[in-house]
Amino acid sequence: MQFMGLTDTEKQKLEYEVVSDRARLLLTRLLRHATRAENNTVKIVLQNNVVNIARNVLDLPIYILEAEDGDYYYPSEYGWHNAEIELVLRRPETPDLVEIIADLIQEGVLDVESVNNILENDNLSFSFGSSGNLDDIDVSVQILSIEEIEESESEVDEHPNIRLLVSRMSTSIEQNDPAAVLHASASVFETLAKDIINIESTQDQTLASFFDKYRNDSELPNEILDYILDIYRRRNTEPLAGHGSTQLTNITQKDAVILAEMTRAFIRIERQLSAMSIRLEGSESSE
C-alpha cells in the first residue's frame, strides 16, 4: 500500500525527535541531485513538483508554474525555485519532514537507501522502507521503540537521541528520581545546542565550553538561555545528578516535574523559532 501519512501515534512519537541541520543539509544535497537536468525547463518542472509535494504536507498553497510565451520562464521563477529547493527539508518540523521524505521516496525522487544512511549517521529513531518497483512502490516509516533506541544507544559515542533523553526524564519522574531528571534535562540541552550550532568540533566538548556560540546561534531569548546554562552547571554539582555522591540531592520531585515540562517546551520552542527564521529568510530572498 502506498504511503498515506503518519498516524497520530506516530506523530506523537516523533514530537521530540530532532533532526540536525547537518542531516537536513545532506538530505537537501540528495534533493538537488534528484532535480538536476541539462534542460532548464525540465529542471524547473522537477523542482516545482518537489516544492508542491512539500507544500501539500505543510498545508501551503500549491505554486502553479505558468510559462510565458510557450516554455519561457522569467529568471525570477528559476531563482524562486532554486531557493525553495534549499528550504524543502530545512523548513518542516520532524513529523512533517518525515511525511515529505516519504512522499518524495514514493514519487521516485529520493532513494530510500541514501536517505536511511543519512538518518542512521544522525542517530535518528526513524527510517524508511520500500518495496515494489517505481510504478508500484510501497513506502513505509519505521520508528524505533524507546527500548530499541536504548539498545542501539550503547553503540553511539556521541549525539544521544533527544527522544530517548525525554523518555528518560519521564521515567525518572515516575521512579521519583529528581536527580536523574536533572541529568537527562542537561543532556537534552547539550545535544540540542550541538545540533543548533552544527560544528563537528563541538561533539566532544561540554556545553559550557561552547555556550557563547550557542547563545549567538540560538533563537531562544537570553533569559531562557541563562536558565539552560544554570541547569547544565547544576548537573555538574548536584549530588547524584552528574556524579556519585554520599549526599542526598537537593532537587524535589516538584522541581523535577517543572524542569521536565520546561525542557520539553524549550525543545519545541527552539525548533519552531528556527523554522520561523528559515521561513522569514526564504520570504525575503523571494522578494
C-alpha positions in Angstrom: 0.0 0.0 0.0 1.3 3.4 -0.9 2.3 5.9 1.9 -0.8 7.6 3.3 0.8 9.6 6.1 1.7 9.2 9.7 -0.8 8.2 12.3 -1.4 10.4 15.3 0.5 7.9 17.5 3.5 8.0 15.1 3.4 11.8 15.1 3.4 11.9 18.9 6.4 9.5 19.0 8.4 11.9 16.7 7.4 15.1 18.6 10.8 15.3 20.3 12.9 13.8 17.6 15.4 16.5 16.5 16.9 16.2 13.0 20.2 18.1 13.0 21.0 20.8 10.5 23.8 18.6 9.2 21.4 15.8 8.3 19.0 18.2 6.7 21.8 19.6 4.6 22.8 16.1 3.4 19.2 15.3 2.5 19.0 18.6 0.6 22.1 17.6 -1.4 20.2 14.4 -2.4 17.3 16.6 -3.4 19.5 19.0 -5.5 20.9 16.0 -7.4 17.5 14.5 -7.9 16.2 17.7 -9.5 19.1 18.4 -11.8 18.6 18.5 -15.6 20.6 19.8 -18.5 17.5 21.5 -19.8 16.4 24.4 -17.6 12.7 23.9 -18.4 12.9 20.3 -17.3 14.8 21.3 -14.2 12.2 23.9 -13.0 9.4 21.4 -13.6 11.1 18.8 -11.5 11.8 21.4 -8.8 8.2 22.6 -8.9 6.9 19.1 -8.4 9.1 18.7 -5.2 8.1 22.1 -3.9 4.4 21.3 -4.2 4.8 17.9 -2.6 6.2 19.6 0.4 3.7 22.5 0.4 0.9 19.9 0.3 2.2 18.3 3.6 2.6 21.8 5.2 -0.9 22.9 4.1 0.5 25.7 2.0 -0.9 26.9 -1.3 0.2 25.0 -4.4 2.6 27.0 -6.6 1.3 26.9 -10.1 4.1 27.1 -12.7 3.0 29.1 -15.7 5.2 29.7 -18.7 5.3 32.9 -20.7 5.4 32.6 -24.5 5.5 28.8 -24.7 8.1 27.4 -22.4 9.9 30.6 -21.3 10.2 31.3 -17.6 11.4 34.6 -16.2 14.7 34.4 -14.3 12.8 35.2 -11.1 11.0 31.9 -11.4 14.2 30.0 -11.6 15.6 31.9 -8.6 12.5 31.3 -6.5 12.5 27.5 -7.2 16.3 27.2 -6.5 15.7 28.9 -3.2 12.6 26.7 -2.3 14.6 23.5 -3.0 17.0 24.6 -0.3 14.1 25.1 2.1 12.0 22.0 1.4 13.8 19.8 4.0 15.0 22.6 6.3 11.7 24.2 7.0 9.5 21.4 8.4 9.3 20.1 12.0 10.1 16.4 12.3 6.7 14.8 11.7 6.1 16.9 8.6 9.7 16.3 7.4 9.1 12.5 7.7 5.9 12.7 5.6 7.6 14.9 3.0 10.6 12.5 2.6 8.2 9.5 2.4 6.2 11.2 -0.4 9.4 12.0 -2.2 10.5 8.4 -2.0 7.0 7.3 -3.1 7.4 9.6 -6.2 10.8 8.2 -7.0 12.6 11.5 -6.3 14.7 10.2 -3.4 16.4 6.8 -2.9 15.4 5.1 0.3 18.9 3.6 0.9 20.7 7.0 0.6 18.1 8.6 2.9 18.4 5.9 5.5 22.2 6.2 5.5 22.0 9.8 6.5 19.4 9.2 9.2 21.4 6.4 10.7 24.5 8.5 10.9 22.5 11.2 12.7 21.4 8.6 15.2 17.7 9.1 14.5 15.0 6.8 15.6 13.1 6.6 12.3 13.9 5.1 8.9 12.1 4.3 5.7 11.3 1.0 3.9 10.2 0.4 0.3 9.1 -2.5 -1.8 8.0 -3.0 -5.4 9.1 -1.1 -8.4 8.9 2.6 -9.4 5.5 2.1 -11.0 4.0 0.4 -7.9 6.2 1.3 -4.9 5.1 0.8 -1.3 6.8 3.2 1.2 6.6 2.7 5.0 8.1 4.5 8.0 9.7 2.5 10.8 10.0 4.2 14.2 12.1 2.6 16.8 10.6 2.0 20.2 12.4 3.5 23.3 13.7 0.1 24.2 15.2 -0.3 20.7 16.8 3.1 21.0 18.2 2.1 24.3 19.8 -1.0 22.8 21.4 0.9 19.9 22.5 3.8 22.1 25.3 1.8 23.6 26.9 1.7 20.2 26.9 5.5 19.9 29.7 7.6 21.2 28.2 11.0 20.6 24.9 12.7 19.7 22.5 10.9 22.1 18.9 10.7 20.8 16.8 13.6 22.2 13.6 11.5 22.1 15.3 8.9 24.3 16.5 11.6 26.8 13.0 13.0 27.0 11.7 9.5 27.7 14.3 9.1 30.4 13.0 12.3 32.1 9.5 10.9 32.2 10.7 7.5 33.5 12.8 9.3 36.2 9.8 11.2 37.4 7.7 8.0 37.6 10.5 6.5 39.7 10.8 9.5 41.9 14.4 10.2 40.9 14.6 14.0 40.5 18.5 14.0 40.2 18.1 11.7 37.1 15.6 14.2 35.7 18.2 17.0 36.0 20.9 14.8 34.4 18.6 14.0 31.4 17.5 17.6 31.0 21.0 18.9 30.9 21.9 16.2 28.4 19.0 17.3 26.2 20.2 20.9 26.3 23.7 19.9 25.4 22.6 17.7 22.5 20.2 20.4 21.2 22.9 23.0 21.4 25.2 20.9 19.3 22.5 20.4 16.7 21.9 24.1 16.5 25.4 25.3 16.1 26.2 22.4 13.8 30.0 22.3 14.2 31.8 19.0 14.2 34.4 20.1 16.7 31.9 20.6 19.5 30.8 16.9 19.6 33.4 16.0 22.2 33.1 19.3 24.1 30.9 20.3 27.1 28.0 22.7 26.7 29.8 25.3 28.9 32.8 25.4 26.6 30.8 26.5 23.5 27.8 28.1 25.1 28.6 31.6 23.8 28.4 30.2 20.3 25.1 28.5 21.1 23.8 31.8 22.5 24.7 33.5 19.3 23.1 30.9 17.0 20.0 30.1 19.1 16.7 31.7 18.6 15.8 31.5 22.3 15.7 34.7 24.4 18.6 35.3 26.7 16.6 34.6 29.8 15.9 31.1 28.7 19.5 30.6 27.6 20.7 31.7 31.1 18.3 29.2 32.6 19.6 26.4 30.4 23.2 27.2 31.3 22.3 27.2 35.0 20.7 23.8 34.7 23.8 22.4 32.9 26.1 23.8 35.6 23.8 22.5 38.3 24.0 19.0 36.9 27.8 19.0 37.4 27.5 20.0 41.1 24.2 18.4 42.2 24.6 15.2 44.2 23.6 12.1 42.2 22.9 14.1 39.1 26.2 14.1 37.3 28.4 12.1 39.6 28.3 9.7 42.5 27.8 11.2 46.0 27.1 10.2 49.6 24.8 13.2 49.9 21.2 13.5 49.1 20.0 15.5 46.2 18.6 19.0 46.8 16.1 18.7 44.0 12.5 18.0 44.9 10.0 16.0 42.9 8.1 19.2 42.2 11.3 20.8 40.9 11.8 17.8 38.6 8.3 18.0 37.2 8.7 21.7 36.4 12.1 21.0 34.9 10.9 18.2 32.7 8.0 20.2 31.3 10.2 23.3 30.7 12.7 21.1 28.9 10.0 19.7 26.6 8.8 23.2 25.9 12.2 24.6 25.1 12.8 21.8 22.6 9.6 22.7 20.8 10.2 26.5 21.0 13.8 26.2 19.7 12.7 24.2 16.7 9.7 26.4 15.9 11.7 29.6 16.2 14.4 28.1 14.0 11.8 27.1 11.4 10.2 30.5 11.6 13.6 32.1 11.0 14.1 29.9 7.9 10.6 30.9 6.6 11.3 34.6 7.0 14.7 34.3 5.3 13.1 32.4 2.5 10.3 35.0 2.0 12.9 37.8 2.0 15.0 36.1 -0.7 12.0 35.7 -2.9 11.1 39.4 -2.8 
